Amino acid sequence: MSNYHIKHLEEYFQVYRKSVRYPEVFWEEVAEEHFLWRKKWDKVLEWDFTKPEIKWFQGAKLNITENCLDKHLYIRGDKTAILFEPNNPDEEAQHITYNQLHERVCRFANVLKSKGIQKGDRVVIYLPMIPELAVSVLACARIGAIHSVVFAGFSSTALSTRINDCQAKMVITSDGSYRGSKTIDLKGIVDEGLEDCTTVENVLVAKRINSDIDMKSGRDHWLQPLLDNAPTECAPEIMDAEDPLFILYTSGSTGRPKGMLHTTGGYMVYTAYTFKNVFQYKENDIYWCTADIGWITGHSYIVYGPLANGATTVMFEGVPSYPDYGRFWEIVQKHKITQFYTAPTAIRALAKENLDYVNKYDLSSLRVLGTVGEPINEEAWHWYNDNIGDKKCPIVDTWWQTETGGILISPVPFSTPTKPTYATLPLPGIQPALMDENGNEIKGNSVEGRLCIKFPWPSIARTIWGDHERYKNTYFSAFDNKYFTGDGALRDEVGYYRITGRVDDVIIVSGHNLGTAPIEDSINEHPAVAESAIVGFPHDIKGNALYGYVILKETGEVRDRDNLRREINQLITDHIGPIAKLDKIQFVPGLPKTRSGKIMRRILRKIASKDTSNLGDTSTLLNPEVVELIIKDAL
Ligand code: 7RM
C-alpha cells in the first residue's frame, strides 16, 4: 500500500482509516518519503483549537522551491514545468523547462535581494497571468519573503488596502495586461493605489503590452534589465516549517478583507499530496487549471502542488470567450491536456453557447475533469460530463477554501464513484463533522448541518495577518474545538457530502431550512433558463420568502413572462416541494459576481428586501453595472 498515491477504492478506505487513527504517523510518512528536508522535524503536530495554535513539522528546515525546482533538475531538467498560453492565440506558447524556471527564479530572487528584500518582508504581486507571476511568487519563496498576490482585476483601492494591511515593502507589476480584446493599464492602477501607501520602497515593472507608462524615478524599475544582470544561482533561504510562506486576502461577509497566512512545510506537503491524488497526475500528463494565480486555487494547484510533483502546469493568460467561446477547447486540443480544472461559472457560461464550439475540437486527451469555487448544479455537471468528458472522465468536484490551503473533500478519480453535485468523500487526514444549531454533532447518514472539521490538516491557515483574535472568532468560536467552514452540507445515505453553499445562503421559510443550490438546480432545468440565484426576504407569516433572480437564455424568442414564472414554480414543486416555491421572480440581464465567479448574494438580498441605500463594498464586483439594472426593475 502506498500512502502517497491512491489507486483504487479499497486503498482509499485503508489510507483514510489510517490517517484518522494515526494522523501523525500518516503525515510523517508522506512528508518523509516525498520531499526534500534540510532537517527533519522534532514533532509532527502540535495543536490547540481553543487558542487557536497549529504547528506541523516543528523544527524541520526546508525551502519549498528546492522541492518545486532543484529536486527535479537531474531527472526532469528538460521537461516543461510551465506551459504558457498567451491571450492572443496567434502568439506562440512558451514551454519553460525546469532548468529554465530554476534559472529565472534564481535571477529574480537575486533582484529582490538587490532591492533590499529580506526574509520575512512582504512583497505584493499585482501581475496578469504571465510567467513572471509564477516566477516572482517562487522568487519570494526562494529568499523567504512573504508574497501576497493581489488579483490583477482588483481596483486601486482594493490593492492599496491590501498593501497597507500587510505593510508591503515592494510591489511587482507590469506595464499593462491583455484581457481578450482589451488591454488594462495595470501600472496606472498601481500608481493610483500607491498614493495611499507609505511602506512601498520599490516597484518592479515587467513589460507585457509595451504601453507608454510613467516611471517614478527612484521607485520604479524595469524588471528585464535587472534580471539580465543578475546571477543565475541563488542559494535558497533555509526556512522553518512554520515560517510564513504567503498571505492571501479573502473577503469576509463583512468588514475588511482577511489576510490568510499560510506557512511552509505543511502547506507544501498537503498541496503536493492532494494534487497527486485528486488529479491522478502521471509523469507525461499536461495539467491545466484555468484559475488565476491571484486566487488560492492558482497558488495551490497551478504553482506549488503541480511543481512539487514535477508536473507540467499550464498558465493561460486569456479568457474563455476570446477570440471565441471555443478557446478552452482549442487549447485542450492543442496541448493535449490530460487534466482540466475550472469553475462552475465558466462551465455554465460555455454551456450557454453553441455546442459547435466544443465539437470542433478533439478532446480525447482528457482524463480527469475538475470543478471548484461554488456548488455545481446538476445541469452544468451533466453538460461537462457529456460534452467535455464524453462520459469517460471522472469529474472531481473539489471543495475547499482559501483558509484550508488545499482540497479537503473530493472524489479520488478512478477510485471514488462520482455523483452529480456531490464533492463525495473527505481526503485522507480530513475529519468532517456536521453540526446542528445547538452545537451538537449530527451523527449518521442522510443528515444535513453546518460543516466543521474536527482535526487539523497540514495546510490550514495559521492566522489572519495582524488579527489573531479575528481568526479565532471567525473560525473557532461558533463550535467548540472545531474549525467552522461557514458552509452548509448534507451527507447522503452512503456518507457522501454535498456542499449546499454558505450557511448564510440557507433560508428558513416557515421553519423549513432551504438551501439555495437545490432550488437553483430545479430552476436551471427549465430550457429557457441560463442561470439563477435565490435569496430570502422578510415575510410576515413565513418569516422568510423566496426571491428568484433568473437569467434567460438569449434565443430571440418572445416569451410570456407570467407563464414562465408558473413553469419555474412547477419545476420547484416537482423537485423539492411547494414549500420552496418562489414568491417573486425577477428576470435579469446578469447577476452580480465577484471576480472569482461567486454570486454576491449580499447585494441580491438587499435588493429583495428593498434596502438599497447602502450596498456595502462592491469594489470586488466583476460587473457593478448590472446592480443598477436589477434595482431599476426590482419587484
Ligand atoms: C477554493 C475556493 C471558498 C468557498 C467555500 C464554498 C465555496 C468552493 C466548492 C464550493 C461547493 C465546491 N476558495 N466552494 N468549492 N462550494 N462545492 N466544490 O473557492 O476561499 O475562494 O471560496 O467557496 O462556499 O466556503 S474560496
Boltz pocket constraint, residues with backbone or C-beta under 6 A from the ligand:
constraints:
  - pocket:
      binder: B
      contacts: [[A, 250], [A, 296], [A, 297], [A, 371], [A, 372], [A, 373], [A, 374], [A, 375], [A, 376], [A, 397], [A, 398], [A, 399], [A, 400], [A, 401], [A, 402], [A, 403], [A, 409], [A, 423], [A, 485], [A, 486], [A, 487], [A, 499], [A, 500], [A, 501], [A, 502], [A, 596]]
      max_distance: 6.0
